[in-house]
Amino acid sequence: MSKKRIFFISFLLLILSFSLVGCFSEKVPSATKNVSLDVLLTDRPVSDIDELHVFIKDIYFTYELNGESFESTPVTINKDYDILSLAGTEVTLFSLDIPEGSELGTIHMDVEQEATVIITNNNYTATVAANGKLVIPNAGIDVNADGELVIDFDAASSLKQIGNTNNYKLIPVLKPSFRRKNSTDIFAIKGKVLDVSENPVSKAIITLSATITNEPTIIRVSLTNKDGEFYLGKHENGKYDINLYTNVILPEDGEINFDSLASDYSTTLYINSEDVNITINLNQ
C-alpha cells in the first residue's frame, strides 16, 4: 500500500433534500423558533482506487437544549454513493428543522456492512467496521442560525488494505463542522488545472492554506475531477495559499506530511467579497 499513489478529493455531498419537521422522538422541546440545518458530506484523501461505494441507510443525532437531552428520529437515506465521483460538486443530502440554540451531541450514521472498492474494473469488498454503525461522538456544535452541517469523510485515514491482498477494511473517520447558510460574507474558491497542451489534469491534489494563530494551516484538500475542475469550499475575506501536487506516495501510516513535499505549483490568492475562480497551467 505504501507504494500506491494517493489522490485527494474534496467534494460537498449535501444529502437528499427534504424538510424534517417535528421529527424528534420521545421528548420534544418547547421552542419558539426552529432553524433549518442542511446536512452535507465531504471527503478527503483516498488512495489510487477508481471508485469507493458506500450505501448509507439512515442518519440520526442527539442534541441538548436548555439542559435537556433529545434524540432525533432517523432520517432514511437508503442510497449508494460513490465517494470519489463528486469532486468539485455540491449535492444536497437532506434538510431538517432543529430548535434554535441547540447543541449537537452525537451523530449516528448507519451504512451497509460491506462497501465496494473498484480498481481497473475489478470489484473488491471492504468490510465496514462496527457493523456499519458509525458514530461521531461529542460534536459540540451550537446551532444558533440556519446553517449547514458538513460531515468530513476522511477516506485516506479510513480505507485500509489488508497486507498485500485485495482485501480491504473501512474504518470511517468522520469529522463534523458547521457553517452559516446563505451567508453573505463567505465566498467560493474553485478552478481548473490544465497541462501544457491545455488538457485537463485529473486527480491532482490541491491544498488550501491560511494563517491560523500565526501558523500556516491546511484548511481544505481537494482532488481535480476528470475535467480538471476542483472546489475548495467557501471562506471569509482574506489571504490564502494554494499548492498543487501530481505525484504523492502514501506512507505506511496513511498520513501525508506536505511540509516534506515539493509542490508542482503554488500561488497566493485573496478573497475580496466575491467568489474566486482560477485556472492553473502546469508547464510539464
Residue pairs with C-beta under 8 A, 6 or more apart in sequence:
1 47
1 160
1 161
1 250
1 252
2 249
2 250
2 251
2 252
3 249
4 47
4 48
4 249
4 250
5 47
5 48
5 247
5 248
5 249
5 250
6 45
6 46
6 47
6 48
6 156
6 205
6 248
6 249
6 250
6 256
7 45
7 46
7 47
7 48
7 203
7 205
7 223
8 44
8 45
8 46
8 156
8 205
8 206
8 207
8 221
8 222
8 223
9 43
9 44
9 45
9 46
9 83
9 84
9 86
9 87
9 155
9 222
9 223
10 42
10 43
10 44
10 87
10 206
10 220
10 221
10 222
10 223
10 230
10 231
10 232
10 233
11 42
11 43
11 86
11 87
11 88
11 89
11 90
11 222
11 231
12 40
12 41
12 42
12 86
12 89
12 90
12 91
12 150
12 231
12 233
13 40
13 41
13 42
13 43
13 81
13 86
13 89
13 90
13 91
13 93
14 38
14 39
14 40
14 41
14 90
14 91
14 92
14 93
14 148
15 38
15 39
15 40
15 41
15 56
15 59
15 77
15 91
15 92
15 93
15 94
16 75
16 77
16 79
16 92
16 93
16 94
17 38
17 92
17 93
17 94
17 95
18 94
18 95
19 36
19 95
19 96
19 97
20 72
20 73
20 75
20 94
20 95
20 96
20 97
21 34
21 96
21 97
22 28
22 97
23 72
23 73
23 75
23 96
23 97
24 70
24 71
24 72
24 73
25 70
25 71
25 72
25 73
26 70
26 71
27 68
27 70
28 70
29 65
29 66
29 68
29 70
29 99
29 102
31 65
31 99
31 100
31 101
33 99
33 100
34 97
34 98
34 99
34 100
35 97
35 98
35 99
35 100
35 143
35 144
35 145
35 146
35 147
36 95
36 96
36 97
36 146
36 147
36 181
37 95
37 96
37 97
37 98
37 143
37 146
37 147
37 148
37 149
38 92
38 93
38 94
38 95
38 147
38 148
38 149
38 181
39 59
39 75
39 93
39 94
39 95
39 96
39 148
39 149
39 151
40 90
40 92
40 93
40 148
40 149
40 150
40 151
41 81
41 93
41 150
41 151
41 153
42 150
42 151
42 152
42 153
43 83
43 152
43 153
43 154
43 155
44 152
44 153
44 154
44 155
44 156
44 157
44 221
45 154
45 155
45 156
45 157
45 205
45 221
45 256
46 52
46 83
46 84
46 155
46 156
46 159
46 223
47 156
47 159
47 161
47 250
48 119
49 84
49 117
49 118
49 119
49 159
50 84
50 118
50 119
50 120
50 121
51 82
51 84
51 85
51 116
51 117
51 118
52 82
52 83
52 84
52 115
52 116
52 117
52 118
52 126
52 155
52 159
53 80
53 81
53 82
53 83
53 115
53 116
53 117
53 118
54 80
54 81
54 83
54 111
54 112
54 115
54 128
54 170
55 78
55 79
55 80
55 81
55 111
55 112
55 115
56 77
56 78
56 79
56 80
56 81
56 109
56 110
56 111
57 76
57 77
57 78
57 110
57 111
57 112
57 132
58 74
58 75
58 76
58 77
58 78
58 109
58 110
59 74
59 75
59 77
59 94
59 107
59 108
59 109
59 110
60 71
60 72
60 73
60 74
60 75
60 108
61 71
61 72
61 104
61 105
61 106
61 107
61 108
61 139
62 69
62 70
62 71
62 72
62 104
62 105
62 106
63 69
63 70
63 72
63 98
63 102
63 103
63 104
63 105
63 143
64 70
64 102
64 103
64 105
65 99
65 101
65 102
65 103
66 101
69 105
72 96
72 98
74 108
74 110
75 94
75 96
77 93
77 94
83 153
83 155
84 223
87 222
87 223
87 224
87 225
87 229
87 230
87 231
88 190
88 222
88 224
88 225
88 227
88 229
88 230
88 231
89 225
89 231
90 231
98 143
100 143
100 144
100 145
101 142
101 143
101 144
102 142
102 143
103 140
103 141
103 142
103 143
104 139
104 140
104 141
104 143
104 149
104 176
104 178
105 138
105 139
105 140
106 135
106 136
106 137
106 138
106 139
107 135
107 136
107 139
107 151
107 174
107 176
108 133
108 134
108 135
108 136
109 134
109 135
109 136
109 151
109 172
109 174
110 132
110 133
110 134
111 128
111 132
111 134
111 172
112 128
112 132
113 127
113 128
113 131
113 132
114 125
114 126
114 127
114 128
115 125
115 126
115 128
115 168
115 170
116 123
116 124
116 125
116 126
117 123
117 124
117 125
117 126
117 159
117 168
118 124
122 166
124 166
124 167
124 168
125 167
125 168
126 159
126 168
126 169
126 170
127 168
127 169
127 170
128 134
128 169
128 170
128 172
129 169
129 170
129 171
129 172
134 172
134 174
136 151
136 174
136 175
136 176
139 176
141 149
141 176
141 177
141 178
142 178
143 178
145 180
145 181
146 180
146 181
146 182
147 178
147 179
147 180
147 181
148 178
148 179
148 180
148 181
149 176
149 177
149 178
150 176
150 177
150 178
150 179
151 174
151 175
151 176
152 174
152 175
152 176
152 177
153 172
153 173
153 174
154 173
154 174
154 175
156 250
156 254
156 256
157 173
157 254
157 255
158 170
158 171
158 172
158 173
159 168
159 169
159 170
160 168
160 169
160 170
160 171
160 254
161 167
161 168
162 168
162 169
179 186
179 234
180 186
183 234
185 236
185 237
185 273
186 234
186 235
186 236
187 234
187 235
187 236
187 237
187 271
187 273
187 274
187 275
187 276
188 231
188 232
188 233
188 234
188 275
188 276
189 208
189 231
189 232
189 233
189 234
189 235
189 240
189 269
189 271
189 275
189 276
189 278
190 229
190 230
190 231
190 232
190 275
190 276
190 277
190 278
191 229
191 230
191 276
191 277
191 278
191 279
191 280
192 200
192 224
192 227
192 228
192 229
192 230
192 278
192 279
192 280
193 200
193 201
193 204
193 206
193 224
193 228
193 230
193 244
193 279
193 280
193 282
194 200
194 201
194 228
194 279
194 280
194 281
194 282
195 201
195 281
195 282
195 284
196 281
196 282
196 283
196 284
198 281
199 228
200 224
200 226
200 227
200 228
200 229
201 224
201 228
201 246
201 282
202 224
202 225
202 226
202 227
202 228
203 223
203 224
204 223
204 224
204 228
204 230
204 244
204 245
204 246
204 264
205 221
205 222
205 223
205 244
205 245
205 246
205 248
206 221
206 222
206 223
206 224
206 230
206 232
206 242
206 243
206 244
207 218
207 220
207 221
207 222
207 242
207 243
207 244
207 245
207 258
208 218
208 219
208 220
208 221
208 222
208 232
208 233
208 235
208 240
208 241
208 242
209 216
209 217
209 218
209 219
209 240
209 241
209 242
209 243
210 216
210 217
210 219
210 235
210 238
210 239
210 240
210 241
211 217
211 239
212 219
216 241
218 258
219 235
220 232
220 233
222 230
222 231
222 232
223 230
224 230
232 242
235 271
236 271
237 270
237 271
237 272
237 273
238 270
238 271
239 268
239 269
239 270
240 268
240 269
240 270
240 271
241 266
241 267
241 268
241 269
242 265
242 266
242 267
242 268
242 269
242 278
242 280
243 258
243 263
243 265
243 266
244 263
244 264
244 265
244 266
244 280
244 282
245 258
245 261
245 263
245 264
246 264
246 282
246 284
248 256
248 261
250 256
251 257
264 282
264 284
265 280
265 282
267 278
267 280
269 276
269 278
